[in-house]
Amino acid sequence: MKQHIISLLLLSGVGINICAQNTITYPSKLSAGTLTAMLRAQKADTPNKLNAFIKLYNDADRTTVATEYGVKFNVGGNGLYTAIINPNTIEALSNDARVERLDIGNNATTTLDRVRPLVNADKTGTENGLPTLFDGKGVIIGVVDNGFDFTHPMFKDADGNCRIITAWDQNVTGGFNDYGYGVIYNTTEKILAARHDNSYDTHGTHVLGIAGGSSSSAYKGIATGAQLAVVSTNKSEQGIIDGVDYLIKYAESQGKPIAINVSLGTVLGYKDGTSNFAQLLDQLLSGKKGVLLSIATGNEGHRNTMIASNNNCSSTLVPPSYGRENIFMQGETGHSYKLKLTLKNTATGDVLLEKILTSDNETSEKITDFGTDDRANALLTMSSLKNAITEAPTFNINLSYLTATNEQ
């Protein structure tokens, strides 16, 4: 069997002294990102509940698990669900024999501002070559995003009436709905009274305006006659899935087709359709007629995020100025890998942290008390897991650390 070695250097230089570091091992069902989210939430004075993916074994009783751990199961099937969980129960859940895997997932990002001209969408309507115009009448446009101005002129018809027919703000507390979080505005009066979602962003208005804006000015969207439905997401993968589920069900209740857009994404995680996120979206869309879903797939092309090798490779990582970085690596099924993570002081040659993970040993670990100036706040979570479907080995790293002078 081929052996692969990956060395990831947080600091360059040759060191000979290895300083003490504190390592705690957790159940291998937890990814590094899940450990980080759990630990951060637990440090808060009043820990917020977290969105999560929970994979149960097929014979597990979901109702019993929900009762014992206070879990709110939402969208899912075949043992895989989105859920709301208490961070203080994550470790106990991961030790439960009925739970196959527990994952907080990744947070999506918004980068559509660079995509429109690159795909020539700015030419739509002037050089499309269509025999007739299609303005979207009789169709609902659904957008899952953040930063919606419900009163924006782009979302009014020729008579000045609001074209947004429903809005779910997942970031507002105090409401009640089937998903257990957020507030749904299901009348024009409630939508206009809210005015906007609970977000300082403007990306949702931007995306919805491109898709279906109908301003009386020169700035118009594509489907100016469509009805509009929005979900202001909490940016968790689970929240996005719940939002898509809500929009599909709403369109079905209205007896109309719907085109849903999700211009959010992440460079982390599986990109082969086997992620929890992809599986649940496939379940939602399976057998559906009159439902189209578009998801951004190329928004991170400007970032140098990939390294690749058939044998050994090494890379030097310089954490950003805000002191946080996430790394996801995936190898080929049937091969073994070893990841060596090293933090060094280039001036003294001291090794401030050294950790080795192998793909043959599934584990999730927390490492603290390393480094120099930021030692008290240093947190590194690492996991070595296998894709539950393809058996492809993966490494996941979450780093919270501010590098000092001479550290790389």
N, C-alpha and C positions, 0 to 999 in steps of 0.2 A: 504494500500500500504506500502511495506517495506521501511523504511527510512535507508539510509546509511550515515555514517559520515566519512570523510577522513581528517585527520589532517596531514599536511606536515610541519615539523618544520625545519626552516633553522638554528635555534639556540636552544640548549636545555637549560633548566633552568626555574624557575618560576618567572614571572615578574608581576608587578602590575601597572607600569606607562606606558601609551601608548603615544609615541611621535607623533608629527604632520607628516602627509604624504599628498602628493598632488595626487589626483585621477581625471582623466578625462575619461569620458565615450564616446565610439565610437559606430557606428552601429554594431549590433550583427552579421552582415554578414561577419565581419572580424575576423579571428582567431588571437591568440596572436602572432604567428609567422609572420603573415601578417603585424600586427601593428609594430612589431620590424623592419622588413625589410623596411617598409615605413618610419619610423622615422629615421633610419640610413641613408637611401638614401637621405632624405630631408636635413640632416645636411651637406652633401657633398657640396663643392663649385659648382661643376657641376654634379648634380644628374644623375646617370646612369639609363637607362630604366631597368625595371624588367620583368622577366618571370613570368607569372601568369596563374592560371586557372580562367576562367570566366564562370559562369553558368547563362544563361539568361532564363527568362520565355519563354515558347514555342511560344507565340505570339509576342515576341520582335523582332524588326527589327535590325539585327546585323550590317547592313551597316550604319544605322543612329547612333548607339552607337559608332561605329568606328570613324565616322566623328566628332561627338561632343566631344569625349574625346581623339582623336588621338591614338586609340587602333589599333594594328596590330594583327588581328585574324589569327591563323595558323591552326592547326589540330583540328578536332572535329566534332560534330554532336549532334542532339537531344538537342541542347541548351548549351552543355558543350564544351569548347574550350581551347586550349593553346593560349596564347596571349603575346604580348609585350606591356607594359604600362608605362606611366610616373608616378613616385611615387607621384608627386604632384597632380595627379588626382584620386588617390585611394579613398580618403574619399568621394569625389563627386560621383565617380562611385558607391560606396557602398550605397549612399543615393538615387540613381536612382531607380525608381520603376520597371524598366525593368530588373534589375540585381538581381538575386536570391541569389548568393553567389560569393565572390571573395576571392581567396586563393593563396598566394605566393607558397605554397607547401614546401617541405623539400629538403635539399641538400643531395645527396648521398655520401657514403664513400667507400673507397677501402680497403678491408681486405682479398683479395684472397690468400695472402702469406701463410696463415695457413690452407687453405682448401684442396689443392691438396693431401698432404699425408693422410689427414683424410678420404678422400673418395676413397683412393687407386688408384687415377688416375695415379700415378707414375708407376703402373704396366701395364698400357694400352700398348698393342702391344707385350707383352711377355707372358701374361697369360689370353688373352681375349677369347680363345677357338673358335674363328671364323673360318669357313671353308676356307675363303679367306681374303686377305687384302683389305681394303677400304681406298683409299688415297685421296678421295675428288674430283677427276677429273670430270668436268662438273658441279660443284657446287660452289656457292659463299659463303664464310664465311664472315659475317658482324659482326663487333665488335663496340659497343658504349662504349667509355672509355676515358681515358686521358693518355698522355705521349707516343705518337707513334714516333718511329724513323723509318721514311719511307725508309731509306737506310740500315737498319740492315741486316746482312747476312742471318738471319732467313727468310727474305721475298724475297729472290732471288731464281730463279729456277737453274737447273743444268748448264745452260749456262750463269748465272750471270745476267739475266734479272729481273727487278722488277715485283713482282706478285701482288702488290697493284694496283687496276684498278681505284679506285676513293677514294677521301678523303675529308670530310667536316670538317673544323676546325671552330667550333662555337665561338671560343675565339679570332679570328682575325677580325679586322675592315677593312673597305674599299672595301669590295666585294659587289656583288649584286646577289641575288638568290630569289627564290619564298618565302622563309621563312623570309626574311628581316634582316638577321644577319649572320655573319660568312663569310668564303670564301670556295668555293668548287674547289678542284683541280681535273679536270676530264680528264687529259691526263698524260701519264707517264712522259713527259718532265716537266710538272708543279709540279707533285708530287716529283720528284727527285730534282727539283730546290728549293722547299720549305724545303726539307731535314727532317723536323720534325714539329710537331704541336707546338702551342704556349703554352707550358706547361713545368714545371720543373719536372713533374712526370715521372715515367717509367712504370706505371702499365699497360697501354695499350699495350706496346711492350711485356710485360710479358704475358698478356692474349692471345694476337694474336699469340705469339710464341707457346704457349701450344696448341692452337686450330689448327694452320696450319703452324707452322714454318718448314722450310725445309733446315736448315743449313747443310753444308757438314760435320760438326762435329758430335759427338755422341748426341748432344742435338737437338732433333727433336720434332716437334709437332705431332698432331694426323693425320690431313688431309693434307699431304704434297703436294698434287696435286691440291688443290682447289685454285680458285682465291680469292683475299682478298679485302674487302671494309671496310673502317673505318669511324667513326664519332668521332671526339674529342669533347666531350660534355662540356658545361659550368656547368655541374653537377646539374642543376635545373631539376626537374621532367619534366617540359615542354620541356626543351632542349632534354632530353632523348627520349621523345615521338616523337618530331619532327625528331630526328635522326633515330628512327625505321621506321617512315613513309618514310623518304628519302631512306633508304636502300631497303625497300620493292619495292618502285617505280623504283629504279635503277635496281633491279633484274628483274622486269617485263619488263623493256625496253630492257634487254639483253636476255630475254626468258630463264632464268635459275632459278633453285631453289636456295633458300638461307637459311642458318642457322645463326640466329642472336644471339649474346651473350651480355648480360648486367650484368657484374659482379660488380654491384654497388647496394647500398641499404641504408636504414635508419631504425632505430628502432621506429621512430615516426609514428603516423598515423594509420589508419584502416588497419587491416591485414585480412580482410574477403572478399576482392574483391569489396568493395563498394567505395573505394577511387576514386578521380578524375583520378589519375594515372592509376589504374587498369581498370576503365571503358573505358578510351580512348584506352588503349592497346587492350582491348577486341574488341572494334569497328574496330581497324586497322586489327586485325587478323580474324575477322568474315568472313567466306566464302572463305578465301584464301587457295589456294592449292600450295604446294611447298614452304611453309614458315614455319620455326620453330623458336620459340623464347625461349631462356633460360635465366632465371634471378636468381641471387644468392638469397638464402632464409635462409641460416644458418650461415652467416659470423659473427654474433654478439653473438653467443652462449657463448662466454667466459665472457661476461659482465653480472654483476648482475643488471639487469634493471627492474625487475618485482616485484610488490607487489600485493597481492591478499587477499581478505577477503569477507566474507558473511555479515558482520555487520560493526563494527567500526575497523579502523586500523590507525596507526600513523607511521611516518617514519621521521628520521632526515637526512637532506640533507646537505652535505658539498660541496659547489661549488668548482670546480677545480681551480687551481692556476691562470689560465688565466681569471677567473672571469665571465664565461658564462656557462649557462646550459639551456637545453630545456627539458620539461616534457610533456608527453601526457598520459592522463588517459581516459579509456572508461568503462562505466558501462553497465548494462544489460537493455535492452528495457523494459519499463513498471515500472521501479523503480526510486525512487528519491534519489538524492545524495547531500551532502553538503561538500564543500571543505573549510578548514580553513588553511590559510597560515600565519605563524608567524615567525618573526625574533626577536631574543632576545639577550641581553647581559647577559652572565652567571655570570659575576662578580657583576653587580649592580642590576640585576633582571629587568631592564627596557625592555619594549616591544618596539622595534624600528620600527616594522611594523606589522600590523595585518589586514588581509583581508579575507572575507568570500564570497564564490560564491555558488549558489545553481543551481542545474540542471533544476529547474522549471523556471528559469529566464535567458533567453539567453542574454548574454552581452559580450562586449569586452572592456577592460579598460587598460589605461596606468597609472602607478604609478611611481612617481619620488620623489626626495628629502627625501630619507630615509637612515637609517644607520648612521655610524660614519665617518670613514676616507674617504670613497669613496662616500660620500653623493652627491657631485656635479655631479658624473657620474652615479649614481644609476638609473637603468631603469628596471622596471618590467611590462611586458604585460601579461594579463590573459584573457582567454575567456571561456565562458560556452556556448557550442553549441550542437546541436543534429545532428546526422548522417541523411542526407537528405533522405536516402533510408530506413534504419532500425529504425530510431528514437532513436537509442542508445545515451544516454547522454555522453558528453565528456567534459573534462577540458584540457586546453592547457596553459602551462606556459613557458614564455621566460624570463630568468633572466640575466642581465648584472650587476655584482656587485662584488667587491673585499672585502671579509670579513676582518674585523679588529680583533685584539687580543680580545679574550673572546667572539667572535661572532660565532654562529653555526646556 
